Amino acid sequence: MSWLYRREGERLLAFERLVAQRATHSFFVTENETELFCRSAPECKARVEAMCNGVDAEFFSPEHTMISPFAADERALVFTGAMDYWPNIDAVSWFAAEILPKLQKHRPELRFYIVGRSPTPAVQALANEQVVVTGTVDDVRPYLQHATVVVAPLRLARGIQNKVLEAMAMGLAVVASQECAGAVDAVPERDFLTAGTVEDYVRQIESLLQNPDYAKVMGKAARDRVVARYSWEAHLSGIDRYLDDPGKLI
């Protein structure tokens, strides 16, 4: 398969170079992607720049009042995402098997909610008294708004994860993998917490469970950061200058 992948890469690069040369301007999701493309297609350097993922901060807002989907006697740890995506499958499987049991030794009221469409058989098999697999939901926001902590323990994915931005926009305390967190322009320990090992996750989540005020302050900081850096209003202004004055592209 390596020959096929190399051939695919060559053909795709040729196509992307052609598109970039024809386009007025091209945007990549991350700085790393932009730099990689410019190294491969230096003739396009003046026509490309990075504009990372954004989130609708008005839709994903703590200002909306929603009914809790959780039982009154439980505290929910929530993961959101498409559950037929392998990095998500790996993340929830690892969390349910290795991290959740350690947390529940002292906190039996905890329940792990896996919220997202198309759960594979492997994800569905995780469901038990401690783990809820919702499948498709009409609106993910109630699960975020009433979560105790949102977790993003992705070990395989790279780049900015919208699930992290959406939870932050909802004013939630988030514990994310170092891989996810490193792509977000925010401050660890202020806007979110990061973790790498099982012990890291247990310690960071426990710190939020023990101190709800700390979690609340972190959620507020997370919301402020997303509005300032990742809201569509702040984000898309980067495109406006090209639409308003095409002469800047010459």
Secondary structure, 3 states (H helix, E strand, C coil): CHHHHHHHHHHHHHHHHHHHHHCCCEEECCHHHHHHHHHHCHHHHHHEEECCCCECCCCCCCCCCCCCCCCCCCEEEEEECCCCCHHHHHHHHHHHHHHHHHHHCCCCCEEEEEECCCCCHHHHCCCCCCEEEEECCCCCHHHHHCCCEEEECCCCCCCCCHHHHHHHHCCCCEEEEHHHHCCCCCCECCCEEEECCHHHHHHHHHHHHHCHHHHHHHHHHHHHHHHHHCEHHHHCHHHHHHHHCHHHHC
